[in-house]
Amino acid sequence: MGDDEFIGKQVSLDVTEVASKSGETVVTAQVGGNGFHGPSHFSFRVAGDRVSRMTIRE
């Protein structure tokens, strides 16, 4: 999934699962809109009260 899949697109995310794994929160969502369509996984690491890293993978 490249930058052009979200930037400048109308995107919808239907969250289907949230899990904690190895210090990360992984959100699985079905992506829709006028760009990429399909499942994606968003991994978040938090430091204090801020997101320190976010990774998106299909």
Secondary structure, 3 states (H helix, E strand, C coil): CCHHHCCCCCEEEEEEEEEEECCEEEEEEEEEECCCCEEEEEEEEEECCEEEEEEEEC
